[in-house]
Amino acid sequence: MNNTLKKITPFLILALSSIIYAIFIVIKERNLGWGLFAVIALIVIGILLVGIDFGLKKCLKNYKKIFLTELALVLLVITLYGYKFNRTKTLIIPTEFDKGYVTIIYGVENSKDLSISALTWNKSIEIPISGILLTSSDYNENLRETGMKMGSGIYLNSDETEKGFTQMAESEFESNGQVYKFRTWKIQDGFCCGYSTKEVEKYKVELKNEFEKIKASR
């Protein structure tokens, strides 16, 4: 194989791309502001990749081993990044849903488990018309990202509808001597979505009352 081609490795390609993109940002943005940190980070990443590439070439020497090792490391990082940041739960609300909030209350005995494990990548969760889902799952049984769609298949926060949603501050309440943690998402038409500490506290009181009504009726 041509000696020049042997110098081309996944890390060198990524390093060059990183530095070129940093230069592109500098040229495109007249006033970098916080973008300066992105430029510095890209350049540092580029330099680190060149250094690691140099070290691997010194240790492994064989081009095929170097290429496959770097490719495997790139794929591993992509997989880990996707696992950490792209695992998504999709909350499915009824098409006729008219509530302003969707809430999941955790650790409720005799309630359905969400069945989310370390291997779960995507999970669809049906939300009742009340907007409050009780689950026996632990609060930490969760997926980082959240999507929300109506039963008709239309996603909120999309061009298909004016409805949007955002997650509110996570909180907890006490009922009959037991503490229940919950996550709440606010739904709103038009520009979405702002909320205040006062709103969170007000909703927590209302949620506790609704929760106790639901528990009493079971």
Short mmCIF file of the C-alpha atoms (twelve columns), coordinates in Angstrom:
data_MODEL
# 
_entry.id   MODEL 
# 
loop_
_atom_site.group_PDB 
_atom_site.id 
_atom_site.type_symbol 
_atom_site.label_atom_id 
_atom_site.label_alt_id 
_atom_site.label_comp_id 
_atom_site.label_asym_id 
_atom_site.label_seq_id 
_atom_site.Cartn_x 
_atom_site.Cartn_y 
_atom_site.Cartn_z 
_atom_site.pdbx_PDB_model_num 
ATOM 1   C CA . MET A 1   0.000   0.000  0.000  1 
ATOM 2   C CA . ASN A 2   1.165   3.526  -0.780 1 
ATOM 3   C CA . ASN A 3   3.034   5.042  2.199  1 
ATOM 4   C CA . THR A 4   0.966   8.222  1.937  1 
ATOM 5   C CA . LEU A 5   -2.264  6.254  2.303  1 
ATOM 6   C CA . LYS A 6   -0.839  4.462  5.335  1 
ATOM 7   C CA . LYS A 7   -0.652  7.814  7.099  1 
ATOM 8   C CA . ILE A 8   -4.388  8.358  6.668  1 
ATOM 9   C CA . THR A 9   -6.270  6.969  9.675  1 
ATOM 10  C CA . PRO A 10  -9.717  7.576  11.232 1 
ATOM 11  C CA . PHE A 11  -8.191  9.730  13.989 1 
ATOM 12  C CA . LEU A 12  -6.296  11.891 11.501 1 
ATOM 13  C CA . ILE A 13  -9.455  12.385 9.437  1 
ATOM 14  C CA . LEU A 14  -11.391 13.390 12.565 1 
ATOM 15  C CA . ALA A 15  -8.554  15.643 13.769 1 
ATOM 16  C CA . LEU A 16  -8.379  17.443 10.435 1 
ATOM 17  C CA . SER A 17  -12.168 17.783 10.303 1 
ATOM 18  C CA . SER A 18  -12.232 19.178 13.845 1 
ATOM 19  C CA . ILE A 19  -9.591  21.823 13.121 1 
ATOM 20  C CA . ILE A 20  -11.159 22.797 9.765  1 
ATOM 21  C CA . TYR A 21  -14.539 23.210 11.465 1 
ATOM 22  C CA . ALA A 22  -12.936 25.404 14.138 1 
ATOM 23  C CA . ILE A 23  -11.460 27.603 11.408 1 
ATOM 24  C CA . PHE A 24  -14.849 27.703 9.659  1 
ATOM 25  C CA . ILE A 25  -16.513 28.966 12.859 1 
ATOM 26  C CA . VAL A 26  -13.883 31.698 13.258 1 
ATOM 27  C CA . ILE A 27  -14.371 32.860 9.655  1 
ATOM 28  C CA . LYS A 28  -18.177 32.673 9.717  1 
ATOM 29  C CA . GLU A 29  -18.817 34.268 13.114 1 
ATOM 30  C CA . ARG A 30  -17.644 37.858 13.429 1 
ATOM 31  C CA . ASN A 31  -18.401 37.975 17.145 1 
ATOM 32  C CA . LEU A 32  -17.552 34.582 18.626 1 
ATOM 33  C CA . GLY A 33  -18.682 35.165 22.200 1 
ATOM 34  C CA . TRP A 34  -19.279 31.771 23.793 1 
ATOM 35  C CA . GLY A 35  -18.397 30.221 20.437 1 
ATOM 36  C CA . LEU A 36  -14.744 30.844 21.311 1 
ATOM 37  C CA . PHE A 37  -14.923 27.938 23.766 1 
ATOM 38  C CA . ALA A 38  -16.239 25.679 20.996 1 
ATOM 39  C CA . VAL A 39  -13.345 26.724 18.757 1 
ATOM 40  C CA . ILE A 40  -10.796 26.031 21.504 1 
ATOM 41  C CA . ALA A 41  -12.433 22.664 22.286 1 
ATOM 42  C CA . LEU A 42  -12.367 21.617 18.627 1 
ATOM 43  C CA . ILE A 43  -8.689  22.541 18.286 1 
ATOM 44  C CA . VAL A 44  -7.790  20.709 21.517 1 
ATOM 45  C CA . ILE A 45  -9.719  17.622 20.345 1 
ATOM 46  C CA . GLY A 46  -7.881  17.765 17.012 1 
ATOM 47  C CA . ILE A 47  -4.487  17.955 18.733 1 
ATOM 48  C CA . LEU A 48  -5.363  15.114 21.114 1 
ATOM 49  C CA . LEU A 49  -6.451  12.883 18.251 1 
ATOM 50  C CA . VAL A 50  -3.196  13.570 16.408 1 
ATOM 51  C CA . GLY A 51  -1.253  12.705 19.572 1 
ATOM 52  C CA . ILE A 52  -3.186  9.454  20.137 1 
ATOM 53  C CA . ASP A 53  -2.768  8.556  16.464 1 
ATOM 54  C CA . PHE A 54  0.989   9.123  16.743 1 
ATOM 55  C CA . GLY A 55  1.162   6.930  19.855 1 
ATOM 56  C CA . LEU A 56  -0.786  4.087  18.232 1 
ATOM 57  C CA . LYS A 57  1.480   4.185  15.184 1 
ATOM 58  C CA . LYS A 58  4.509   3.896  17.439 1 
ATOM 59  C CA . CYS A 59  3.025   0.962  19.397 1 
ATOM 60  C CA . LEU A 60  1.171   -1.038 16.757 1 
ATOM 61  C CA . LYS A 61  3.232   -0.201 13.656 1 
ATOM 62  C CA . ASN A 62  0.980   -2.350 11.420 1 
ATOM 63  C CA . TYR A 63  -1.347  -0.066 9.409  1 
ATOM 64  C CA . LYS A 64  -4.262  -2.507 9.401  1 
ATOM 65  C CA . LYS A 65  -4.150  -2.877 13.200 1 
ATOM 66  C CA . ILE A 66  -3.907  0.896  13.653 1 
ATOM 67  C CA . PHE A 67  -6.848  1.553  11.313 1 
ATOM 68  C CA . LEU A 68  -9.081  -1.118 12.870 1 
ATOM 69  C CA . THR A 69  -8.187  -0.058 16.428 1 
ATOM 70  C CA . GLU A 70  -9.026  3.578  15.747 1 
ATOM 71  C CA . LEU A 71  -12.208 2.645  13.880 1 
ATOM 72  C CA . ALA A 72  -13.309 0.452  16.787 1 
ATOM 73  C CA . LEU A 73  -12.634 3.292  19.255 1 
ATOM 74  C CA . VAL A 74  -14.635 5.753  17.116 1 
ATOM 75  C CA . LEU A 75  -17.589 3.344  16.903 1 
ATOM 76  C CA . LEU A 76  -17.393 2.710  20.667 1 
ATOM 77  C CA . VAL A 77  -17.525 6.441  21.445 1 
ATOM 78  C CA . ILE A 78  -20.461 6.928  19.044 1 
ATOM 79  C CA . THR A 79  -22.320 4.012  20.654 1 
ATOM 80  C CA . LEU A 80  -21.678 5.263  24.200 1 
ATOM 81  C CA . TYR A 81  -22.730 8.794  23.241 1 
ATOM 82  C CA . GLY A 82  -25.913 7.497  21.649 1 
ATOM 83  C CA . TYR A 83  -26.639 5.331  24.672 1 
ATOM 84  C CA . LYS A 84  -26.203 8.217  27.083 1 
ATOM 85  C CA . PHE A 85  -27.957 10.985 25.174 1 
ATOM 86  C CA . ASN A 86  -30.351 9.402  22.655 1 
ATOM 87  C CA . ARG A 87  -32.281 6.861  24.735 1 
ATOM 88  C CA . THR A 88  -35.833 8.179  24.513 1 
ATOM 89  C CA . LYS A 89  -39.165 7.605  26.208 1 
ATOM 90  C CA . THR A 90  -42.205 8.691  24.204 1 
ATOM 91  C CA . LEU A 91  -45.246 9.756  26.210 1 
ATOM 92  C CA . ILE A 92  -48.430 9.023  24.260 1 
ATOM 93  C CA . ILE A 93  -51.378 11.215 25.226 1 
ATOM 94  C CA . PRO A 94  -54.982 10.757 24.005 1 
ATOM 95  C CA . THR A 95  -55.805 12.796 20.877 1 
ATOM 96  C CA . GLU A 96  -58.555 14.623 22.795 1 
ATOM 97  C CA . PHE A 97  -56.229 15.369 25.744 1 
ATOM 98  C CA . ASP A 98  -57.045 18.784 27.237 1 
ATOM 99  C CA . LYS A 99  -54.936 18.866 30.400 1 
ATOM 100 C CA . GLY A 100 -52.098 21.316 30.931 1 
ATOM 101 C CA . TYR A 101 -49.752 18.795 32.522 1 
ATOM 102 C CA . VAL A 102 -48.569 15.214 32.138 1 
ATOM 103 C CA . THR A 103 -47.132 13.590 35.262 1 
ATOM 104 C CA . ILE A 104 -45.541 10.264 36.141 1 
ATOM 105 C CA . ILE A 105 -45.578 9.417  39.863 1 
ATOM 106 C CA . TYR A 106 -43.054 6.737  40.872 1 
ATOM 107 C CA . GLY A 107 -42.928 4.067  43.552 1 
ATOM 108 C CA . VAL A 108 -46.697 3.504  43.766 1 
ATOM 109 C CA . GLU A 109 -47.509 -0.018 44.933 1 
ATOM 110 C CA . ASN A 110 -49.835 -2.185 42.831 1 
ATOM 111 C CA . SER A 111 -49.258 -0.012 39.762 1 
ATOM 112 C CA . LYS A 112 -47.859 -1.016 36.376 1 
ATOM 113 C CA . ASP A 113 -44.095 -1.166 35.953 1 
ATOM 114 C CA . LEU A 114 -42.562 0.884  33.135 1 
ATOM 115 C CA . SER A 115 -40.226 -1.998 32.221 1 
ATOM 116 C CA . ILE A 116 -37.219 0.209  31.490 1 
ATOM 117 C CA . SER A 117 -33.891 -1.564 31.884 1 
ATOM 118 C CA . ALA A 118 -30.273 -0.710 31.134 1 
ATOM 119 C CA . LEU A 119 -30.767 -2.250 27.688 1 
ATOM 120 C CA . THR A 120 -33.899 -0.236 26.818 1 
ATOM 121 C CA . TRP A 121 -33.189 2.267  24.047 1 
ATOM 122 C CA . ASN A 122 -36.725 3.512  23.279 1 
ATOM 123 C CA . LYS A 123 -39.933 3.131  25.264 1 
ATOM 124 C CA . SER A 124 -43.520 4.192  24.509 1 
ATOM 125 C CA . ILE A 125 -45.588 5.044  27.596 1 
ATOM 126 C CA . GLU A 126 -49.374 5.438  27.440 1 
ATOM 127 C CA . ILE A 127 -50.663 8.371  29.520 1 
ATOM 128 C CA . PRO A 128 -54.273 8.189  30.816 1 
ATOM 129 C CA . ILE A 129 -56.816 10.914 30.041 1 
ATOM 130 C CA . SER A 130 -56.292 12.293 33.566 1 
ATOM 131 C CA . GLY A 131 -52.695 13.129 32.641 1 
ATOM 132 C CA . ILE A 132 -51.406 11.321 35.737 1 
ATOM 133 C CA . LEU A 133 -49.683 7.959  35.400 1 
ATOM 134 C CA . LEU A 134 -48.932 5.923  38.516 1 
ATOM 135 C CA . THR A 135 -46.113 3.414  38.278 1 
ATOM 136 C CA . SER A 136 -44.412 1.022  40.663 1 
ATOM 137 C CA . SER A 137 -41.099 1.724  38.889 1 
ATOM 138 C CA . ASP A 138 -38.291 3.420  40.763 1 
ATOM 139 C CA . TYR A 139 -37.729 7.103  40.066 1 
ATOM 140 C CA . ASN A 140 -34.323 6.310  38.566 1 
ATOM 141 C CA . GLU A 141 -35.869 3.887  36.065 1 
ATOM 142 C CA . ASN A 142 -35.842 6.500  33.345 1 
ATOM 143 C CA . LEU A 143 -34.625 7.397  29.865 1 
ATOM 144 C CA . ARG A 144 -32.819 10.696 29.457 1 
ATOM 145 C CA . GLU A 145 -34.707 12.099 26.451 1 
ATOM 146 C CA . THR A 146 -38.492 12.582 26.296 1 
ATOM 147 C CA . GLY A 147 -40.767 12.822 23.291 1 
ATOM 148 C CA . MET A 148 -44.534 13.346 23.385 1 
ATOM 149 C CA . LYS A 149 -47.147 12.555 20.786 1 
ATOM 150 C CA . MET A 150 -50.912 12.315 20.512 1 
ATOM 151 C CA . GLY A 151 -52.724 9.068  19.817 1 
ATOM 152 C CA . SER A 152 -53.122 10.274 16.229 1 
ATOM 153 C CA . GLY A 153 -49.346 10.063 15.822 1 
ATOM 154 C CA . ILE A 154 -48.687 13.823 15.781 1 
ATOM 155 C CA . TYR A 155 -45.663 14.825 17.849 1 
ATOM 156 C CA . LEU A 156 -45.762 17.857 20.122 1 
ATOM 157 C CA . ASN A 157 -42.980 20.407 19.552 1 
ATOM 158 C CA . SER A 158 -43.270 19.731 15.820 1 
ATOM 159 C CA . ASP A 159 -44.555 21.616 12.776 1 
ATOM 160 C CA . GLU A 160 -47.625 19.372 12.746 1 
ATOM 161 C CA . THR A 161 -49.229 21.063 15.758 1 
ATOM 162 C CA . GLU A 162 -49.199 24.286 17.748 1 
ATOM 163 C CA . LYS A 163 -48.919 22.294 20.958 1 
ATOM 164 C CA . GLY A 164 -45.561 22.207 22.679 1 
ATOM 165 C CA . PHE A 165 -44.226 20.765 25.914 1 
ATOM 166 C CA . THR A 166 -41.354 21.145 28.324 1 
ATOM 167 C CA . GLN A 167 -40.306 19.294 31.447 1 
ATOM 168 C CA . MET A 168 -40.856 21.129 34.688 1 
ATOM 169 C CA . ALA A 169 -38.631 20.920 37.751 1 
ATOM 170 C CA . GLU A 170 -38.658 17.402 39.209 1 
ATOM 171 C CA . SER A 171 -40.160 17.239 42.671 1 
ATOM 172 C CA . GLU A 172 -41.833 15.099 45.341 1 
ATOM 173 C CA . PHE A 173 -44.694 15.142 47.835 1 
ATOM 174 C CA . GLU A 174 -45.630 13.214 50.952 1 
ATOM 175 C CA . SER A 175 -48.846 11.235 51.296 1 
ATOM 176 C CA . ASN A 176 -49.793 8.984  54.216 1 
ATOM 177 C CA . GLY A 177 -46.245 9.017  55.513 1 
ATOM 178 C CA . GLN A 178 -44.679 8.024  52.197 1 
ATOM 179 C CA . VAL A 179 -42.680 10.250 49.852 1 
ATOM 180 C CA . TYR A 180 -43.476 10.008 46.145 1 
ATOM 181 C CA . LYS A 181 -41.191 11.441 43.494 1 
ATOM 182 C CA . PHE A 182 -42.648 12.622 40.227 1 
ATOM 183 C CA . ARG A 183 -41.789 14.130 36.837 1 
ATOM 184 C CA . THR A 184 -44.091 16.621 35.151 1 
ATOM 185 C CA . TRP A 185 -44.252 18.013 31.629 1 
ATOM 186 C CA . LYS A 186 -46.182 21.177 30.876 1 
ATOM 187 C CA . ILE A 187 -48.239 21.318 27.665 1 
ATOM 188 C CA . GLN A 188 -49.131 24.610 26.074 1 
ATOM 189 C CA . ASP A 189 -50.459 26.003 22.800 1 
ATOM 190 C CA . GLY A 190 -48.356 28.536 20.940 1 
ATOM 191 C CA . PHE A 191 -45.016 29.668 22.337 1 
ATOM 192 C CA . CYS A 192 -43.933 27.026 24.839 1 
ATOM 193 C CA . CYS A 193 -43.275 26.854 27.682 1 
ATOM 194 C CA . GLY A 194 -42.413 28.912 30.706 1 
ATOM 195 C CA . TYR A 195 -43.189 28.191 34.349 1 
ATOM 196 C CA . SER A 196 -42.426 29.662 37.746 1 
ATOM 197 C CA . THR A 197 -41.551 28.222 41.138 1 
ATOM 198 C CA . LYS A 198 -44.956 29.369 42.336 1 
ATOM 199 C CA . GLU A 199 -46.647 27.392 39.547 1 
ATOM 200 C CA . VAL A 200 -44.645 24.278 40.437 1 
ATOM 201 C CA . GLU A 201 -45.633 24.519 44.101 1 
ATOM 202 C CA . LYS A 202 -49.296 25.163 43.228 1 
ATOM 203 C CA . TYR A 203 -49.374 22.182 40.888 1 
ATOM 204 C CA . LYS A 204 -47.701 19.970 43.510 1 
ATOM 205 C CA . VAL A 205 -50.583 20.638 45.929 1 
ATOM 206 C CA . GLU A 206 -53.153 19.894 43.197 1 
ATOM 207 C CA . LEU A 207 -51.264 16.761 42.158 1 
ATOM 208 C CA . LYS A 208 -51.175 15.423 45.708 1 
ATOM 209 C CA . ASN A 209 -54.949 15.891 46.033 1 
ATOM 210 C CA . GLU A 210 -55.578 14.154 42.692 1 
ATOM 211 C CA . PHE A 211 -53.197 11.348 43.619 1 
ATOM 212 C CA . GLU A 212 -55.011 10.667 46.882 1 
ATOM 213 C CA . LYS A 213 -58.368 10.648 45.046 1 
ATOM 214 C CA . ILE A 214 -57.039 8.135  42.513 1 
ATOM 215 C CA . LYS A 215 -55.599 5.954  45.285 1 
ATOM 216 C CA . ALA A 216 -58.863 6.043  47.228 1 
ATOM 217 C CA . SER A 217 -60.897 4.980  44.198 1 
ATOM 218 C CA . ARG A 218 -58.748 1.915  43.409 1 
# 
